[in-house]
Amino acid sequence: MRVNTIKFLLYFFLLNFQLAFAQSEAVERKSVLNLLSKSGQHFNNLETNESLSYAKKALNAAYKIDDNQLIARAYNLIGLNFEEFSDYKKATVFYSKGLQFANLTTNDTLKGWLHNNLGNLYCYRKINFSKGVQSYKKALFYAKKIKDTTEIAFTNLNIASAYFAKEEYATGFPYLKAAEPFVEEINQMEATLSMNSLYGSYYTHNNDFSRAEAAFKKALRVCETNNVEFLETNVAELYDDVSNYYFKRKDYKNAYLYLEKHSELKSKIYNQARIDEVNLEGSHIALDEYKREIDKIENEKLVQMDRLKQTRLIVVMFIFIFFILLLLVYTLYKNNALRKKSNKELKAANEELMIAKEQAEEASLLKSQFISTITHELRTPLYGVVGIAEMIADEHKELKNSTYLKSLKFSAKYLLSLVNDILQVYKIEEKKIVLENTIFNLADELNSIVESLQFLAVKNNNRLVLEVDDSIPEFIITDKVRLSQIFMNLISNSLKFTNDGEVKICAKLERNEASFCFITFNVIDNGIGIAKEHQKKIFEKFVQIERKEDDYQGTGLGLSIVKQLISLFGSEIHCESEENIGTKMTFTIGFDTDENHRIDLLKNLEVDFSEEHTYKILVVEDNKINQIVTKKILDIRHFESVIVDDGYEAVKILEDQTFDVILMDINMPKINGFDTSKLIRKMGVNTPIIAVTAFDKQEIMEQIVASKMNEVIVKPFDPNYLYRMIVLLSDKKVEASKAKK
């Protein structure tokens, strides 16, 4: 029973203490409000010393009870006093402090006052009009929010006045018009005087002197019928505006009269004694600010001492935490058991993932094998189709202009291009393309590409124009095949989407860096163009923006290949296009022009066909059509050829005969080209072997080396490339034989 009594007494004591504290705080707040009220009255009567004194007391008392709203109001009054007597720097500081505390409250009226006063400071004191208007507009927002008619009226007048001061009368006039109904509603002397004065200034600016005079007279009547001292500042400004009005009307007598009234009133208001009073009280307020900072530091020290006294409590808490830690250790033990179980589950999941990974790798390998096989199976007959078409054209000159023969050649080349495109995309994605270095003349290569595409230009009645900068080196070193693929795709693409127009190919030397020259290429057409929303899509795979019913538009792989090939050259392509205007493709590539490198490569390219020399070639090929095509290619250069159907026949014939070069097909029945080459080398035959295959070169390069084959050429191929390869390999064999002797 006694314990319950003690608890009740303790509760009663705390309740009474809180009530007493609340009552005390209410009394102190009422006292601060009284001080603020007196400060405001003295300010309105221009009694600066008294106004600042009361404001300072109110500020100290507000800080003690930690009332943000009262602190903000005190700072507002202090700022008003400093502003009135031209200490704008301090006024800005106190207004800003007032806003800082006002924003911690929900009092929108107070926020509006402070923003309005800041606006007055920036605008009327000509410190920063843009900041002032910004502050006025914030004040107007709060005034409208709380539906304060008086604040809405004065703030609109202030904004109009600010714009008029900057001579932006058209911008300020709507705010003046907006203020008028509110001014008439509140019927205050200051608002009425200000509104009529502003109307007078506006009409004076617009040379509407009759309206201006009427407005100024209304404002002057307010001055004459109301002799209140706090309006003297407004009256002084009115006299100045009226003086300007008479001066504009060239009524210099009245202009001088009102200017003198303005000067007298200004002198009366701003006398040195009042300025001294403000400075003196301002110093006291600044000292009080420092004192508050010191009080804060001392309070922090007291807090630290209190913390030291709480050491015992900390020790107790430490013991409590120790027991908590023991509980955590037990929890960790339990979690560890759960973790072991989870690890077993994760291990099982990981094994499943490994199986899935192996399946994915197997699928990727199958994909690779499929693409390799299908491209090989397509290239092999295409080699025969292209070769036979060329043979027909050579042997039957009367069919040179045959539509059917041209269609046959075009269809075969199209199908070959399609196969190459698919393989190219796959190889780039699998990062299986490695750029090879060859030396060539850029202008000649571009001319060759342009000539090969003339048929497509003629089809759409287009003109192909090639411009090559003369300052580009004669020979450059890079992967000619990949570079040609880029231009073939870009130029053919432009020709397909251009009718009765022009496609221009430009090559310009951009700069030289060490042994590299950087060349900028442009492919420009005046075709149908590409819509902006499609320009990013055109470099994606299988994307076609525009299709013509009467024309082949391809697979949509061309520009995707171009983008990826250019990236292999360490560059990127840029597209500029506009519908019905045309398209411009731009990219810059750096080419090796090192002199020593060029000389070495040129030596390997130089092949002399001027001397009559008959090379004896062994052709190992199982496909009958390809046998005919290859023999025809060799016969053109008057090379002697012997053809066998498989590798075993090749081994047998090499026992009795010698050849300058062996052309070895890879994919043959009975025994493939790799194993055949190994058997030939075991026999001690060193005759150069050229692999002739439909497989991609990089896919079989390791097997080529392992089989001790000398070179590889991919079907279909350029006959001239084969001729050069035969001569070079044959000559090297002869030189090697001489060196041994």
Beta strands, then each sheet from edge to edge (+ up, - down):
strand 1: 438-440
strand 2: 463-468
strand 3: 476-478
strand 4: 502-513
strand 5: 516-525
strand 6: 574-578
strand 7: 582-592
strand 8: 616-620
strand 9: 640-644
strand 10: 661-665
strand 11: 689-693
strand 12: 711-714
sheet 1: 1+ 3-
sheet 2: 2+ 4+ 5- 7+ 6-
sheet 3: 9+ 8+ 10+ 11+ 12+
end
